[in-house]
Amino acid sequence: MSEVVFKSGFIAIIGRPNVGKSTLLNQLIGKKISITSNKPQTTRNRILGIKTTETHQFIYADTPGIHHEHKGSILNQRMNRTSYAAIEDADVNLFIVEAGKWSDEDESIVERFKSTSIPVLLVVNKVDLMPNKEELLPFLQRIGSKANFEKVLLVSSLKGDGVASLEEELQAYLSFEGQYYPAEYDTDKSDTFISAEIVREKLFRMLAQEIPYQVGVVVDKIDVDKRLVKIYCTIWVAREGQKRIIIGKKGEKLKKISTLARKDMEAYFHKKVFLNVWIKIKEGWIDSENLLNQLGYHDENG
């Protein structure tokens, strides 16, 4: 009987905004690695989620939603380049689309895939939310013919339906004999990054309209001891009015944001957390190369 060879590989999760990429990553890993909200462009960085089994190491790259950037800020342009770079770095790409919906942005992503030799699996998400299931088959036939997809798979990233089958399909594309990361790793991101993302998620979920897109979060310091984690972070906003909105009447909104973030941090660290949050005004930060670098939104050319 031949010995089983351990295989590893990189899988990029690609798609337009708000199709459920981050939710799918969290389902695949079995732990919340990437923040989620119902607003597009919640994910701003490439985030690796790592799952190690007895025979395989799956390294999933959650990416920012690819969008039209003709009116975009420097931040938006960087996000697109981050996603395009992930396509070229992967062993296999998962192209995530929403069941029953197809847009010009989906079409432009397909055109990008046509210029690469890296295999692509078409993953149709939110099938459980499609109102008329009779429309699913013609939809699949229409979009499945748009490129030379290796497979077409149906999932519900929210419920976890189809996720195990997807992982099983991916085993064939993991080509590296060995593992890239220690088995105990579930992400490549630091505690500092995860903590900042948790705060940003609460801002996205609790703030209306365009305000979250003008907000950045940086963790200035983390102190960890046996029983307590102390986290000091700063929220960057572009204008004074945005600062007032986040603080809210008598500071109630900021207090709620901080409380929700602290609870998630305690679940992440498995310890009590003391969270201190400040707000500072940084005008034009989303179009400042220097300030974007300070916030960790580094440029990746694709």
C-alpha positions as CSV (number, residue, x, y, z in Angstrom):
1,M,0.0,0.0,0.0
2,S,1.5,3.3,-1.1
3,E,2.1,6.1,1.4
4,V,-0.3,9.0,1.3
5,V,1.5,12.2,0.2
6,F,0.6,15.4,2.0
7,K,-0.4,18.2,-0.4
8,S,-0.8,21.9,0.0
9,G,-1.9,24.7,-2.2
10,F,-3.3,28.3,-2.5
11,I,-6.9,28.9,-3.4
12,A,-8.0,32.5,-4.3
13,I,-11.6,33.4,-3.5
14,I,-12.6,35.9,-6.2
15,G,-15.8,37.8,-7.1
16,R,-17.5,41.1,-7.2
17,P,-18.6,42.8,-3.9
18,N,-21.1,41.3,-1.6
19,V,-21.4,37.8,-3.1
20,G,-20.4,36.1,0.2
21,K,-16.7,35.5,-0.2
22,S,-15.8,36.2,3.4
23,T,-18.7,34.2,4.8
24,L,-17.5,31.3,2.6
25,L,-13.9,31.6,3.9
26,N,-15.2,31.4,7.5
27,Q,-17.2,28.3,6.7
28,L,-14.3,26.6,5.0
29,I,-12.0,27.3,7.9
30,G,-14.6,26.7,10.6
31,K,-13.7,29.9,12.4
32,K,-14.3,33.6,11.9
33,I,-11.2,34.8,10.1
34,S,-12.6,37.5,7.8
35,I,-15.1,40.2,8.8
36,T,-18.5,40.3,7.2
37,S,-21.3,42.8,6.7
38,N,-24.1,43.4,4.2
39,K,-22.2,46.4,2.7
40,P,-20.0,45.9,-0.4
41,Q,-16.2,46.4,0.0
42,T,-16.1,45.3,3.6
43,T,-13.0,43.3,2.9
44,R,-10.0,45.6,2.0
45,N,-7.0,43.3,2.3
46,R,-6.1,39.8,1.0
47,I,-6.6,37.6,4.1
48,L,-5.4,34.0,4.2
49,G,-7.4,31.4,6.0
50,I,-5.5,28.2,6.6
51,K,-7.0,24.7,7.1
52,T,-4.8,21.7,7.8
53,T,-6.1,18.2,7.7
54,E,-4.2,14.9,8.0
55,T,-3.6,14.9,4.3
56,H,-3.9,18.4,3.0
57,Q,-3.3,22.1,3.8
58,F,-5.8,24.4,2.1
59,I,-4.7,28.1,2.0
60,Y,-7.6,30.2,1.1
61,A,-7.1,33.9,0.1
62,D,-10.2,36.0,0.8
63,T,-9.9,39.1,-1.5
64,P,-11.6,42.5,-1.8
65,G,-14.6,42.5,-4.2
66,I,-13.6,43.5,-7.7
67,H,-15.5,46.5,-8.9
68,H,-15.5,49.2,-11.5
69,E,-12.8,51.7,-10.6
70,H,-13.3,54.5,-13.1
71,K,-14.6,56.7,-10.2
72,G,-12.7,54.9,-7.5
73,S,-10.3,56.3,-4.9
74,I,-6.7,55.2,-4.6
75,L,-7.9,52.8,-1.9
76,N,-10.4,51.2,-4.3
77,Q,-7.8,50.9,-7.0
78,R,-5.4,49.2,-4.6
79,M,-8.2,46.8,-3.6
80,N,-8.7,45.7,-7.2
81,R,-5.0,45.2,-7.8
82,T,-4.9,43.1,-4.6
83,S,-7.6,40.8,-6.0
84,Y,-6.1,40.6,-9.5
85,A,-2.7,39.7,-7.9
86,A,-4.3,36.9,-6.0
87,I,-5.6,35.3,-9.2
88,E,-2.1,34.9,-10.5
89,D,-0.7,33.7,-7.2
90,A,-3.1,30.8,-6.8
91,D,-3.0,27.1,-7.7
92,V,-6.8,27.3,-8.3
93,N,-9.3,30.1,-8.3
94,L,-12.8,30.1,-6.9
95,F,-15.0,32.5,-8.8
96,I,-18.0,33.3,-6.5
97,V,-21.2,34.5,-8.1
98,E,-24.7,35.0,-6.6
99,A,-27.4,32.6,-7.8
100,G,-29.7,34.3,-10.3
101,K,-27.6,37.5,-10.6
102,W,-25.0,38.4,-13.2
103,S,-23.5,41.9,-13.6
104,D,-21.0,43.8,-15.8
105,E,-18.5,43.3,-12.9
106,D,-19.0,39.5,-13.1
107,E,-18.4,39.8,-16.9
108,S,-15.2,41.7,-16.4
109,I,-13.8,39.2,-14.0
110,V,-14.5,36.4,-16.5
111,E,-12.5,38.3,-19.1
112,R,-9.6,38.5,-16.6
113,F,-9.8,34.7,-16.1
114,K,-9.5,34.2,-19.8
115,S,-6.0,35.7,-19.7
116,T,-4.7,33.2,-17.2
117,S,-3.9,29.5,-17.4
118,I,-4.7,28.9,-13.7
119,P,-7.8,26.7,-13.3
120,V,-11.1,28.3,-12.2
121,L,-14.0,26.7,-10.4
122,L,-17.3,28.5,-10.7
123,V,-19.0,28.6,-7.3
124,V,-22.7,29.7,-7.3
125,N,-23.5,31.0,-3.8
126,K,-26.7,31.9,-2.1
127,V,-28.7,29.2,-3.9
128,D,-30.9,29.0,-0.9
129,L,-32.0,32.6,-1.3
130,M,-33.0,32.3,-5.0
131,P,-36.7,33.1,-5.0
132,N,-37.6,31.0,-8.1
133,K,-35.6,27.7,-8.1
134,E,-36.9,26.9,-11.6
135,E,-34.7,29.7,-12.9
136,L,-31.6,28.1,-11.5
137,L,-30.9,25.6,-14.3
138,P,-31.1,28.1,-17.2
139,F,-29.0,30.5,-15.1
140,L,-26.3,27.9,-14.6
141,Q,-26.4,27.0,-18.3
142,R,-26.0,30.6,-19.3
143,I,-23.1,31.5,-17.0
144,G,-21.4,28.1,-17.2
145,S,-20.6,28.6,-20.9
146,K,-18.9,32.0,-20.4
147,A,-15.5,30.5,-19.7
148,N,-13.7,27.2,-19.5
149,F,-14.6,26.5,-15.9
150,E,-13.2,23.3,-14.4
151,K,-16.4,22.7,-12.4
152,V,-19.7,24.4,-11.5
153,L,-20.5,24.0,-7.8
154,L,-23.5,25.2,-5.7
155,V,-23.1,26.4,-2.2
156,S,-24.8,28.4,0.6
157,S,-21.9,30.0,2.4
158,L,-24.3,31.2,5.2
159,K,-25.7,27.7,5.9
160,G,-22.6,25.8,4.9
161,D,-24.5,23.7,2.3
162,G,-22.1,22.3,-0.4
163,V,-18.9,23.5,1.5
164,A,-17.6,20.0,2.3
165,S,-18.1,19.0,-1.4
166,L,-16.3,22.1,-2.5
167,E,-13.3,21.3,-0.3
168,E,-13.2,17.7,-1.6
169,E,-13.1,19.0,-5.2
170,L,-10.2,21.3,-4.3
171,Q,-7.9,18.5,-3.1
172,A,-7.1,17.7,-6.7
173,Y,-5.6,21.1,-7.3
174,L,-3.2,21.2,-4.3
175,S,0.2,20.3,-5.9
176,F,2.9,21.2,-3.3
177,E,4.2,18.1,-1.5
178,G,4.5,19.3,2.0
179,Q,3.0,22.2,4.0
180,Y,3.6,25.9,3.9
181,Y,2.3,26.8,7.4
182,P,2.4,25.0,10.8
183,A,-0.7,23.0,11.5
184,E,-1.8,25.3,14.3
185,Y,-2.0,28.3,12.0
186,D,-5.5,29.3,10.9
187,T,-4.5,32.7,9.3
188,D,-1.4,34.6,8.3
189,K,-2.7,37.8,9.9
190,S,-1.5,39.1,13.3
191,D,-3.5,39.7,16.4
192,T,-3.1,43.4,15.7
193,F,-4.7,43.1,12.2
194,I,-7.5,40.9,13.4
195,S,-8.3,43.3,16.3
196,A,-8.5,46.3,13.9
197,E,-10.7,44.3,11.5
198,I,-13.1,43.4,14.3
199,V,-13.6,47.1,15.1
200,R,-14.0,48.0,11.5
201,E,-16.7,45.3,11.1
202,K,-18.8,46.9,13.8
203,L,-18.4,50.3,12.1
204,F,-19.6,48.8,8.9
205,R,-22.6,47.1,10.5
206,M,-23.7,50.1,12.6
207,L,-23.0,53.1,10.3
208,A,-25.3,54.1,7.4
209,Q,-24.6,54.8,3.8
210,E,-21.2,55.9,2.8
211,I,-19.7,56.7,6.2
212,P,-17.9,53.3,6.7
213,Y,-16.0,53.7,3.5
214,Q,-14.4,56.9,4.9
215,V,-13.3,55.1,8.1
216,G,-10.1,53.3,8.8
217,V,-8.9,51.5,12.0
218,V,-5.4,51.1,13.3
219,V,-4.4,49.3,16.5
220,D,-1.7,51.3,18.2
221,K,-0.8,48.8,21.0
222,I,-1.7,45.4,22.4
223,D,-0.6,44.2,25.9
224,V,-1.3,40.6,26.7
225,D,-0.9,38.9,30.1
226,K,-2.3,35.6,31.4
227,R,-5.8,36.9,32.1
228,L,-6.3,40.2,30.2
229,V,-5.7,41.7,26.8
230,K,-5.4,45.5,26.6
231,I,-6.0,46.9,23.1
232,Y,-5.6,50.5,22.2
233,C,-6.9,51.5,18.8
234,T,-7.6,54.6,16.7
235,I,-10.5,55.1,14.2
236,W,-9.6,57.4,11.4
237,V,-12.3,59.5,9.8
238,A,-12.1,62.0,6.9
239,R,-14.3,64.8,8.4
240,E,-15.4,66.2,11.8
241,G,-19.1,65.4,11.0
242,Q,-18.2,61.7,10.6
243,K,-16.5,61.8,14.0
244,R,-19.7,63.1,15.6
245,I,-21.8,60.5,14.0
246,I,-19.6,57.7,15.2
247,I,-19.6,59.1,18.8
248,G,-23.4,59.5,18.7
249,K,-25.6,61.2,21.2
250,K,-23.8,61.2,24.6
251,G,-21.3,58.8,23.2
252,E,-23.8,55.9,23.0
253,K,-23.0,54.8,19.5
254,L,-19.2,54.6,20.1
255,K,-19.9,52.8,23.4
256,K,-22.0,50.2,21.6
257,I,-19.5,49.7,18.8
258,S,-16.7,49.2,21.4
259,T,-18.8,46.8,23.4
260,L,-19.6,44.6,20.4
261,A,-16.0,44.7,19.2
262,R,-14.7,43.8,22.7
263,K,-17.0,40.7,22.9
264,D,-15.7,39.4,19.5
265,M,-12.1,40.1,20.7
266,E,-12.7,38.0,23.8
267,A,-14.0,35.2,21.7
268,Y,-10.9,35.4,19.5
269,F,-8.3,35.7,22.3
270,H,-10.2,33.5,24.8
271,K,-9.5,36.1,27.4
272,K,-11.0,39.2,29.0
273,V,-10.3,42.3,26.8
274,F,-10.0,45.9,27.8
275,L,-10.6,48.0,24.7
276,N,-9.7,51.7,24.4
277,V,-10.9,53.5,21.3
278,W,-10.0,57.0,20.1
279,I,-11.2,58.8,17.0
280,K,-8.9,61.1,14.9
281,I,-9.6,63.1,11.7
282,K,-7.3,62.4,8.7
283,E,-8.6,64.3,5.8
284,G,-8.3,62.6,2.4
285,W,-6.7,59.4,3.8
286,I,-8.4,57.2,1.2
287,D,-6.5,59.0,-1.5
288,S,-3.2,59.3,0.3
289,E,-0.5,56.8,-0.6
290,N,1.3,57.4,2.7
291,L,-1.7,57.2,5.0
292,L,-2.9,54.1,3.2
293,N,0.4,52.5,3.9
294,Q,0.2,53.4,7.5
295,L,-3.2,51.6,7.7
296,G,-1.8,48.5,6.1
297,Y,-3.4,48.8,2.7
298,H,-0.3,48.1,0.7
299,D,-0.3,48.1,-3.0
300,E,-0.2,44.8,-4.9
301,N,0.2,45.0,-8.6
302,G,-1.7,42.4,-10.6
